[in-house]
Amino acid sequence: MICILLQCISQSAYADLARAEGMLKISGLDWTVIRATMLTNEPGNGVAKDWAAR
C-alpha cells in the first residue's frame, strides 16, 4: 500500500517538474534549473557540489 502511494506521489511530482520546465522553455527567458537531489537534517555548510562539472 505504501509503495503504491509513493509511486503516485512521485509520478505527480515528476509531472509537475516537466510542466514547469515546459513553461520555462517557452517563456523566452534565460534560465537554469537547479534541483536539490539529496536533502538532510544537518545544518547547511555553505558548500554546493557541481556534479555536472565532473
Backbone hydrogen bonds, N-H to C=O, Kabsch-Sander energy under -0.5 kcal/mol:
donor,donor_aa,acceptor,acceptor_aa,energy
5,L,1,M,-2.1
6,L,2,I,-2.9
7,Q,3,C,-2.4
8,C,4,I,-2.2
9,I,5,L,-2.3
10,S,6,L,-2.7
11,Q,7,Q,-2.2
12,S,8,C,-2.1
13,A,9,I,-2.5
14,Y,10,S,-2.4
15,A,11,Q,-2.1
16,D,12,S,-2.2
17,L,13,A,-2.3
18,A,14,Y,-2.6
19,R,15,A,-2.2
20,A,16,D,-2.4
21,E,17,L,-2.6
22,G,18,A,-2.1
23,M,19,R,-2.0
24,L,20,A,-2.0
25,K,21,E,-2.5
26,I,22,G,-1.7
27,S,23,M,-0.6
27,S,24,L,-1.0
28,G,24,L,-0.5
29,L,24,L,-0.5
31,W,29,L,-0.7
34,I,32,T,-0.5
37,T,35,R,-0.8
51,W,49,K,-1.0
53,A,50,D,-0.9
54,R,51,W,-1.2
